């Protein structure tokens, strides 16, 4: 008897589940970058997800970027990348006076640090 495969099982989905990708590919990337064991890498991804408000795409994108860049301290680098991606739609003009002043100070500090790194 000839066995056939149904079309539904023969073709992989066009859009893989980003959560599954994060937990498989992302965990592998993090293990390669940090040398963490599987369980530790999983816990760290959970912490990254908290920072990204559960957005798996942001965390996976940050991990892939870290893989490309190869930072010396990958965990803080990924955290910063997640924060940058999470605040992409951030509008400083909507801050209160004190919040705006603190944001301006933070931007000045970042600019000074960038100058020190290039000097």
N, C-alpha and C positions, 0 to 999 in steps of 0.2 A: 504494500500500500504506500502510495506517495504522500509524503507529508508536506503541506504548504504552510507558509506563514501568512498571517493576516496582514493587510497593509498597515494597520494601526501599530503592530509590534515590529514591523520591518523597518520603519523609519523613525529616527530619533526626533524628538520634538524640535521645532524650529527655534524656540526660545527656552533654553534650559532655565530651570529654577535658580534664581540668583542666590537664594539662601543655601541651596545645596552646593552651588559653586563655591560660595564663601567658606563653608565648612570643610570642603574637600581641598580645593585649590588653595584657598587662603591659609588653611592650617599647614599645608605643605610648604607654602612660601615662608610662613613665619618660622617653622622648624628649621628651614634652610638658613634663614637670616640670623636666628638667635641660638640655634642648637637646643631649643627647648624640646622636652618630650611631648608626645601627642596630647596628653592631658593638660599639661601646662599651656601649650599653644591654644588649646580649646578654651581654657579659662581666660587667656589674654584676648582672644577674639571676642568673647562675651563682654569683656571690659571695653573693648573698642566699640562694640555695638551699643553699649550704654552711652558712650560719648557721642555716637552718631544718631542717637534717638531711634535705634533699631533699623537704620537704613543700611541694608546689606551692600548695596551698590557702592555707597561711599566708602565703606570699610574695604571692600575688595579692590576698588580703584586705588586706595591709599596703599594697600599691600603690594599691588602690582607695581606701583610707582616706586616703592621702596626696593622692590626686587630689581628694577631697572637701575636705580641710583646707587644702591649698595651702601647706605649710610653706615657710619661706624657705630652709632647707637640707634639701632632700628626701631625699638619700641617708642622712645620719645619722638623720633622722626615721624613715625606712623601717626602718633597722637596729634602732632602738629598738622600733619596733612589732613587728618580727619576734621580737625577744627577749622582749617581753611576751607575745606569743601563744604562743611556744614553751614558756614557763615557766608557762602557765596552771594546770597541774596540780601545780605545785611546792609541796612541803610543807616549810617551814622547820623544823618540829619533828623532822624526820628527819636534821638536820645534826649533825655532831660539835660538841663544845664550842667549838673555835676557829672552825670554819665558822659556827656560830651567832652568835658574837661579831662576826665580820666582816659577816655578813648584817645584824645589828642596826645596826652602824655605817653600812652602806650605806643602810638604811631611814631612819635619822636624817638623813643627808646629803640624801637625796631630799626629806624633809619640810622641811628648812631651805631648800632650793632652791625648793620650791614656795611657801613663805612669802615669800621674796624676790621671786618673780615676781608675787605678788598684792599686795605692799606698794607 
